[in-house]
Amino acid sequence: MVLRPGSSEKTMTYKLKYHSDVKKTDLPKIDAKNRNMIKKAIEERLARQPEIYGKPLQRTLKGYWKLRVGDYRIIFKVAGNSVLIFGIIHRKEVYMLIEKRLEA
């Protein structure tokens, strides 16, 4: 069964887990307006239907997903009933920084 955005079907709620650098490094760089948009997207999209709203990444980031929120990209992975958020980074630098973060 495939759930569509806006579907009235009852959906599973995923547990959100953040990489330590998200709160320490990523969020302080984001202005309040964008931070609120990102928070809303995480709560309404990632926590409910990450595979529907996200887009799978390829090549070296295969197995990871991205969610576009304005000029920012949320890089995450779905593991069982959890969504692991590895980065919330501006689109200009996201892929360079996220690969370094995942290697560590």
N, C-alpha and C positions, 0 to 999 in steps of 0.2 A: 504494500500500500504506500503510495506516494502522497505526502501531505503538501499542499500548495500554500503559498503565503496567503494569509487572510482566511484560511480554512477554519471552519467551525469545529473540526475534529478535536478531540481532547489530545493534547500533546504532552510529551514527557518533559520534565524540567531537568536540565543538566546542572550539575554542580560546577561552579566556576573556580578554577585554580590559576593563580597568577605566578609567572616567573618573578623572582625577586627584583630584577631590573625594571620591570614595568612600573612599580610604585616608586622605586628609588631614582630611576633615570628618565623614563619616558613621560610619565604624567606631569612632572614639574615643568617640562618644556612646552606643554600644551596650554593655550589660553582657555579661560573659563567657558567661553561659548562652545568651543570645539570639545572640551572635556565633557560638557553636559550632553552634547550630541552623541559622543562616543559611549558615555554611560547608558544612555537610553537605548542605543543600538545593541549594546551587550546584553542588557536586561530583556529587551523585547525580541531580539533575533537569536543571538548566540545561546542564550540560556534555554531557548525553546526549540529552535529548529536550525542548528548550525549548518547542516548539509544542504538545506534549502537556500539559505541566504548567502552562505559562503561559496567561494570558488576554489577548487583544488589547485594547488601549485604544482609545478613540474620540475624536471631535471633534478638539481641538487636539493630542492625542497619538496620532493615528492613525498606524499604522506601528510603534508601540512596544508592548511587552508588559509585563505585570506578573506577578510570582510572589509569592503571599502566604505569608509565614512568620511565624506568630504575629501580633503587632501591627505587623510591619514589611512593607514592600513593596519588592521588588527591581524596578526599572524597567530594561528591557533592549530591545535590538533585535538581530534575527538578520540577519547579513550574510554570506552564503555559508557558510563553515565556521567562522565566528566568532560569538560572542555578546558584544555590547558592553554592558557593565553601566554604566548612567549614574547610578544612585543606589540606596542601601539606606537608606530613611528611614521613620520612624514613620508610621503610617497617618493620624494627625491632620494632618500637615503635608506629606505627600509630594507631592501634586499642585501645591500652591502653589510649593514649592521646586524641583521638577523642571522646571517650565516656565521658571523663571528660569535654571536651569542649562543647559537646552538652547538658550536664546536667546543665551547668551554665546558 
